Amino acid sequence: MQVPLWFALAVVGYVGVKFLRPPWWLVAVLLLGGFLLADSILAPVINTAIK
């Protein structure tokens, strides 16, 4: 069975928010930080570190 990455991340995010109940500002900061890091000069370094 193949599940798209975006769907798996959405499910994990939904379950995490539902059960861990993080503050809304923390969710916003993490989403914005990830978006900004993806477009930064550190993106290739992060990509090689993950793989």
NORNOR-V25018 format. One record per residue. N is the residue number from 1. D_FIRST is the distance of its C-alpha to the first C-alpha in whole Angstrom. Layout:
BEGIN
n = [N & N]
d_first = [D_FIRST & D_FIRST]
END
This chain:
BEGIN
n = [1 & 2 & 3 & 4 & 5 & 6 & 7 & 8 & 9 & 10 & 11 & 12 & 13 & 14 & 15 & 16 & 17 & 18 & 19 & 20 & 21 & 22 & 23 & 24 & 25 & 26 & 27 & 28 & 29 & 30 & 31 & 32 & 33 & 34 & 35 & 36 & 37 & 38 & 39 & 40 & 41 & 42 & 43 & 44 & 45 & 46 & 47 & 48 & 49 & 50 & 51]
d_first = [0 & 4 & 7 & 10 & 13 & 15 & 13 & 12 & 16 & 17 & 16 & 17 & 21 & 21 & 21 & 23 & 26 & 26 & 26 & 28 & 30 & 31 & 34 & 33 & 35 & 33 & 30 & 32 & 33 & 30 & 28 & 31 & 32 & 28 & 29 & 32 & 31 & 28 & 31 & 34 & 35 & 33 & 30 & 30 & 31 & 28 & 26 & 27 & 27 & 23 & 22]
END
